[in-house]
Every structure is written in structure tokens, then in C-alpha cells.
Amino acid sequence: MFRRYREKQHSQKCCRPGFFSLRIMPDSKKKKLDSFILEGAAPFQDKKIKIDDTTLRDGEQTAGVVFANQEKVRIAKLLDEIGVDQIEVGIPAMGGDEKKTIKYIAGLDLNASILAWNRAVIDDIKHSVDCGVNAVAISMSASDIHIEHKLKKSRTWVLDQIKESVEFAKHHDFYVSVNAEDASRADLDFLVRFALSAREYGADRIRFCDTVGILDPFDTFNVISFLRSRVDLEIEMHTHNDFGMATANALAGIKAGAIYVNTTVNGLGERAGNAALEEVAMALKYISKLDLGLHTERFRELSEYVAGASSRTIPVWKPIVGANVFAHESGIHADGVIKNPLNYEVFSPEEVGLERQLVIGKHSGGKSIEMKFKEFGIELAPKDSREVLRLARKLAVELKRGLFDKELMNIFKDYQDHTKESGKGSSGV
């Protein structure tokens, strides 16, 4: 559908030194658009897309979040029961309770692979050996800004550390993910060398980290497509939500050929958070038509537990698991949902552990009132329905919110009393 042209490396004026983009130009021959699916995207049938959930590592690195030991164990068990492929359990080199808990989780014989995070330092990896995990993430900065200003080292030193740490990890029979930290701001030629070095010394995959969340889905698709064309190594997406595109970028990376995706429950993570497990899984299923086989009906349960353990509430508007995702107030929408839920819902609430709600408020219509009172066992006549709706809207404006069932019943009872006193009577209740 498109011809792709590589642009020259950005000039010094570019805010992302060394990064490049691919200009996508339409073919000269006009073709009919018959699908929203991007042609040329990597086929999903080749390899299973796998979730590597990092709630217990990057999620707990959310400012102010601390999981108790038993909470980490419970979250690991829940993730395993839901069916994630790999659980990034934490940082053994921290020692103390962290190391003890990681060792305990590794000994639970869960179905998921248990991965521990490490710097590219031999002593860190030795702690992972002690814990009995079967996989390690070895993290190393890939961008010049990190290499020069954080590590205060050179590119050569970075590649030497990758060699030393990966070889040591493979000697201990670990599955090895080499994390290219700040890959989205790395010089592209060096990023390829970085990945090739990881592969040469035995790494099983490379984690592409959009550490500060600066990519959009178009750049993400382009750069992952480019990496796949240059390096024969599985790619994992690690995306941050600083500009609200973590989930979109994760999906773009998968569409370009990434196999693994790093997620957190509720999108926890540094600063604005990471790609949310529940969003990635459901978007893959219903947008990309790729079912990961997860027990999604337990998403709300998992979300509530992690929210409690992290002392963070779940916003009612939170995609997938928020209480308002299947709540309908607007008369037109509620009427459509009553006729057929597919009018305004892509999937059923039960699929993620929620329930559908008809909210009575300022924007409600007659169909919603009639349906709500049917739940109470009351058939409203048309005249009564209109009057109760008027009173309900009035109260909702006064209270600045939707109404509770008890408040609706009080409105109905007051209306009945009023009609009796006025001698008009209720016409068909």
C-alpha cells in the first residue's frame, strides 16, 4: 500500500539526536481502501505474542508505591492464573525482603516464566542466580544522553558490559532479555550494533524501551520494522505513557513484528506509567483480532487487588476496567444499548469482570426510566414515565450527579402521593 523512504539522520535541530523517521508516501496508483488493517504489517500467525508483565518491578517503581511481601506473592499468583507468559518479579540485587520474596515466588512452580531485572553487572546477576529465577533482564543505556550524562561512559564500554553480562547469564542457563534503555532516543546505527552485540553473545531477545514515552505509533512502527530488518532477534516492547500513547505504541510495535510486550496492571509505572495489561490484551483481541488466551474475565478482580496494594484508586473512566466503561446515561446511547448492546459496546462487560449499568441522570431518556423501573418490578405507564423522568432530571441537576436506586424510588413514591392528593390518580402503574 505504501512505499517507504528513509530520511537522513535528523540534523542538530532535531530534539531526538540520531533518531530517524521513515516518510510514508502513497503509491502513484490510487487503490481502493477496503480495510483499516495496515498492509505489510508482520503476520501474527508466525509466533505467539507474549505478555511479560512488570507490575512487580516497574509498577512498584511508581513514585510512592510499595507492595508488601504477601501482596507481591498474591499479584504473581493472580498474573499466573490469568495466563501471562512471563512475570518480571523485581530486582534481586536490592537484597533484603525483595530478594527473599523473589526467591519465594520463583519456588512456587508457576506456569509463567519468572524474570528478574538486573543492571549489566555480574554481581547483580549473581543475586538472580541465588533466587532461582529462570530468566533475567539485563538493562543497559542505549542513548548517548544516558551513556554520557548518566553512566559517564562510552559506547565501547556499553558494548563490553553487554558482552560480559550476557555471557555470564547464559553460562547460568538463563533466558536473557537485553533491555535497551532509552532506545527511542538512541542513535539508530548504534542501536543496531547494541542489538547485534546482544545477539552475538547469546541474548534471546532485545527489549526496545521508549523510556520517556516520546514516540508516536507511526514512528514506533517504523523503527521496529527497521530493527527487525537488520537484527535477527526477538523484540519486546516497553512503552511509557508520558504522552498518553503507551498502549498505542505497544500495539504498533507488535504490528511491526515485536513478539513480547511489557505491561503493568492498571498502567502503573514510572511517571505517567506503562502500557496497561488489560488495555493491551483487549485491544489485541478486538482491534487486532488476536486473542492471547488470557482469562480476561478476571481483569477487574486483578485491577482491584493491584489498586488496593498500590493505594491507587481505579478511575471510573479507566479503559477496560473502569466502572463507567459499561455505564450508560445519555438517552440515545441507553436506548441503543437496550435494543442491542453492540450498538455502543465492543465486548460484553462480563468479559472483563464488570456489569452493565443504566445510570439515571440529567441526560437520561424515557427508555432508561422504563427499563430501570422494570428492574424494580414496576411497569410505568407513558404519562407516569414522562413525569418521573422530569423529576429525576431535576434532582440530578440539583445534586450534580446520577441518581441512586433509592432516590428514584423516593421520586416515584412522592409522585404517587402527589397524584393521589391531587385526585388525579396514577394512570396505569
Secondary structure, DSSP 8 states (H G I E B T S, - for coil): -EEEEE-----TT-SSTT---EEEEE-SS------SS-TT---TTSS--EEEE-IIIIITTSTT----HHHHHHHHHHHHHHT-SEEEEE-GGG-HHHHHHHHHHHTT--SSEEEEEEES-HHHHHHHHHHT-SEEEEEEE-SHHHIIIII---HHHHHHHHHHHHHHHHHTT-EEEEEEETGGGS-HHHHHHHHHHHHHTT-SEEEEEETT----HHHHHHHHHHHHHH--SEEEEEEB-TTS-HHHHHHHHHHHT--EEEEBGGG--STT-B-BHHHHHHHHHHTS-------GGGHHHHHHHHHHHTT----TT-TTTSTTTTEE-SHHHHHHHHH-GGGT-SS-GGGGT---EE-BSTT--HHHHHHHHHHTT----HHHHHHHHHHHHHHHHHHTS-B-HHHHHHHHHHHHHHHHHHT---S--
